[in-house]
Amino acid sequence: MSIIIGFDDYLTPAKQLAQSLALPFQQVDLHRFPDGETKVTIPTPLPKDIIICRTLNQPNHKLIELILSASAAREQGVEHITLVAPYLCYMRQDIAFNDGEAVSQKIIGKLIAEYFDRVITIDPHLHRITDLSEAIPIKQAVSLHATEAMSAFLQDKFENPIIIGPDEESYQWVQAIAKPRNWQYSIATKQRHSDTNVEVSFSSNDDSQQFNLTDRDVVIVDDIASTGKTLEQSVLQIQQQKPKSISIIVSHAFFVDDAIKSLNALGVNNIWSSDSVIHETNAFSIIDTIKAQLDKK
């Protein structure tokens, strides 16, 4: 029998995963010294196969603690370690855009591969690759999607919403949510000038048409919400057609600074996210999606 090992910063979802799999749960003990170092104490004894569950937002200290935990587990004789990281860090930088830039995806991916035999994550922020194993060079690098959980959640909220993607990268999520339920959808075009300066416009594409949004429930879907600037520009464009309501649903919620306040001020009715990252907007869970993958062995 395996065991789920978790940390205090992602305790509830990790315990939920253990319960859903009918596996025991134990917590890693962390002691942080005044100088910033961490003493990691893992449970003992451990079985040959363990699952470590920790989401990797605010990743720098978490990565060190994961490596220490995995190394201590190997010292106990653990043979197979699965990392369940609902949010996987350092995936966005997959090439060097300027001289001297570190390609973090390859560096961190290789680091994770050295310590874990299997990695399971939700909607990693990949741009120029389609298979997570290209970033994490192990056979069992699994990228799952929050779209099924999103679609089921939205079905309980709306009868016939229009699903909007704020940029071309959101197409896969929008289509996966909308098509099975015959909901209309459209994708916007985004031009990013900087981290906080984003321009968004709507146009038709091969699989969708320009829809009249007047008096309709509109749902904007994205994988990650960080500054919220892309979402703000989408809302401004949508508001021109006077929809009945505007909602936002994302896989990973960061909403830094005053992003939530700004979106609410623009007339957004609902902001929802999965529990891949602990946030005040958490409304649905991706734990069942992860469980289904773990059940496959």
N, C-alpha and C positions, 0 to 999 in steps of 0.2 A: 504494500500500500504506500502511496505517496503522501505528501504533506504539503500544505500551503503555508508559506512563511511570509509574513507581512511586516510593515513598518507603521509607526504611529501616525504618519502624515497621509496614509491611504488605508486606514484601518477598516472602515465600514464596508467598502466594496470588496476588499480582500476577504473579509469574514463571510460576506455574501457569496463569494465564489467558492469558498471552502464548503459552506453549507449546501450549495447547489450541487456540488460534486460528492457530497457525503464524505469529505476528507477532514482530518483534524487540522486545526489552525494553531500556529504558534507565532509569537512576535519576536522580532530582533530587538535586542536592548541596545540603545545608543547612549553613550555618555560623551558630551561635547566639552572639551577642555577650554579654558579661557583663551588659549591662543588659536582656537578654531579647529584643532584636530579632533577626530572622533574615535573613541574606543568602541568597537563593534563586538557584541557578544551574541552568538547565534545559539538556538536551542540545541540541546544534546539529550539523548543520541538522535541521530537522523537516519532515515531509511536510505536505500541506494538511489532513489529517485525523488527529487524534491521540486517544488514549484515556488519560485520567488515572485511575489506580486507587488509591484511598486510603479506608480506612474511617474514620469520623468519631466514634469514641469519644474522650473527652478532647479536645473539638473546638476549643477557643478558639484555640490557636496553629495548629492544622491548617487552620482556615478561612482565616486570614491567609496562610499559606504556599500554599494552593491558589489564592487570588486573585492572589498575586504570580506564581505559576507560569503561570496562564492568561493573565495580562496579558503576561508575557514571551513566551509562545507566539504571541500575536496580533502582537506586535512583529516576530516572525520571518515573519509572513505566513500563519500557520495560520488556516484558514477555518472549520473545524468541530471543536469540542472536546466529547468525551463524558466525563462524570464517572461513573465506577463507584464508588459509595460503598455497600458492602454494609450498613453501618450508617449511617443518615442521622440527624444530630443535630437538636436543637431542634424536633422535630415534635410533642411532647406538648402544648405550651402554645398552643392554637388559639383561645382566647378569654381575655379578662381576667376573672378570677374576683373580683378586688378592685380598687378604684380605684388607678390608678397602675401596674398591672402591664403590662409589655410583652408583646405577643402575638408571641412569638418565632417561631412557625411562619411567619407572614406576612412578618416582617422578614427572617429568614434565607432563606426561600424566594425572596423577591424578589432578595436579594443573589446567590444561586446562579444565578438565571435571567439575571442581567446578564452572567455570565462563561462560562456553559456552554450549548451548544446542545441537549444531550441529557443526561439524568440517569437512571441505572439504580440501583435500590436493592433491598434485601430487607426485607420486612415492616416498613415504617416505622410508627412508633407514632402512628397516626392515630385520632382519636376521632369527630369529628363530620363528617368528609368521607370520601368513598369513592374519589376520584380524586386521585392525587398532583399533577396539574396545577393543582388548586385551591390547593395550597400553593406549588408552584413553577410560576409562570405561563409555561411554554413548552409547545410542542406535544408534545415527546417527553420526558415525565416518566413513567418506567415503574417501577411497583411490582411486584416479583416476590415469590414465596413460597418458603419453605424446606420446605414440607410434602411435596413429592414426594421430596426427599432424605431427610427425616425418616422417611417411610413405608418407603422402601427400606431404610434403616438398621435400623429396628425389625423389619422382616420377617426380617432375618438374626439377630435376637436372640431373638425370641419367636414361638411358634406361634400363640397366640390371646390377645393381651393385651386388657385393657380400657383405653381411652383416656379420660383425665379432663381436663377444662378447669377451671382454678381460678376463672374468672370468666366473665361473659357475653361479654366481648370475645374470649375464646379460642375461641368457638364455631366461627368460620370455619376455624381451624387444626385443631381436633379433628375436625370433620366431614370435611375434606379428607383427613386421614390415615386415618381409620377406615372411612369408607363404601366406598371402592374395594376394600378387603380384607375387607369384611363383619365388621369388628371392632366389638364393642359400645363405646358411649361415653356419657358423661354430663357435664353442665356444672354447676359450682357457682355459688352466688350470693355476691358479695363486697360487704362494706361497709368502705370505707376511712375510718378516723377520723383518720389522719395518715400520714406517710411510713413510720412504723415500727409503727403500730397498725392491723392489718387483721383483720376477722372474716369467716370463710368458712363456708358451710353448703351441703350438697348437697340438691338436690331434682330431681324429674323435670321434663322439658320436653316440648314437642310431638313431638320426634323421638327421644326416648330415654326409658328407664324407669330406675327405681331397680334397680341390679343388685347381686347378692350378690358382694361382693369377697373373701369368704373363700377363701383358698388360690388366689387368682388373681394373675397378673402385672399390676400396675397401672402405667400410664405417665401421668404428669402432663405436659401440653404447654402451653407458653406462648411468647409472642414474645420478651419481655425478662425477664431475672431480674436485679434490681438489689439491693435489700436482702434479698430472699428471704422476706420476712414473709408474703406471700400463699401462697407454696409451703409454708412451715412450717405454716400453719393448715390447708391442704389435707391435708398429711401426717398431722397430728394427727387429723383427721376420718377419714381412710382407715384409719389404724392400728387404729381401734376395731373394724373388721371382720376383722382378722387376715389380711391378704393374704399371698400367697406371697412377693411382692417388690414394692418400690416403686422406680420409676425416674422421673427427671425429664429432659425433653428440651426445649431452648429454641433459638430462632433466635439470640438475642444474649445472650451471657454477660457479666455484670458481677460479680455475687456479691460485693458490697462487704463490707468488714470481716470478720466471722467467719461469713458466710452459709453457706459450704460446710461448715465445722465443725459449725454448728448443725444443718444438714440431715442430715449423717451421724450425728450424735448422736441424732436422732429415728428412725433406722433406715432412711434412704434407701440403697438398694443401689447405684444408678448415677446419675450426673449427667453428662449429655451436652449438647454444644452444637455449633453450626456454627462454621466458621472465619470468619464475618462479623466477629467481634472475636477477636483473638488471646487465648486463655485456656487455662489448664491443663485445662479440661474439653472442649476441642475434640475431636470424634469423627467428624464427617462434614463434607463440603465442599459449599458452595453455588456453587462456581466453574462447574460444568457447567450449572447453571441460568442463570447470567449469560452463559455462552458461547452457549447456545441463543438467548438474546435478541439478542445481538450478531450472530449468524449471520443473523438476519432482516433486518438493515440497515434 
